[in-house]
Each structure stands twice: as structure tokens, then as C-alpha cells.
């Protein structure tokens, strides 16, 4: 599973932007129910288990407000340990 961090202080919100929601191939995001101090409604990674780690949200965010942290699978970790 991957982790997604949305920096709300940088995000313009889904009403003014919404690129992350439009480009996510598996619909991970939904609009927040609350507003930020700037009055924006940022995206919330509500269905994180769907995330494929494609990083479209992070790559295309014009405000660099999203970070995708790719978690290594158990198989990848085992390969690293087994290599000399």
C-alpha cells in the first residue's frame, strides 16, 4: 500500500483546481468536508487502498501539494535482503 500526503496549506482546493481528482485513474480522492483557513476544500485520499502508486496526482499538481510515498512490498524487501 502507498501513502499520500496532501499539504493543505499549498492546495488551492478541488473547486479551483481538482487536477489530482481528474487524473487519478482509480478515484482515490474525494473533496474534503471541511475548509482550510484559506477557504479551500482540498482533496482527501479517502480510498487509499485503491492507489496504484502511479504518482499522477503528485506529478501534475501545479502547487506541489501532494506527495506519494511508495511502500515496498514484502517481496521487494526480501529481494534486497537476499542480495549480497
Phi, psi and omega in degrees: 000149180254162176245146179232129179244124176253118178276097186298331181290342178261337187284136176279345180099161185287336178289321181270342184226270177077013180301319181300318180291322182289327186264352180287118184288347183236014175053057179286328189263154167218157180294143177295150177278345182243158178264150173282171177302335178275357179088013180267152175249094185287162175286150177239127178286078187288325183244063184299332180295342178279342187302129179264352182079020182293336178069015177304317181300317182288316184293323186261356178294117183291343182256002183051045184264359183234136175233130175255124178254113182276121179274139178283140177285164177299325179294317178297319180295320179295321179296320179295323181289321184286339183281138180286000000 
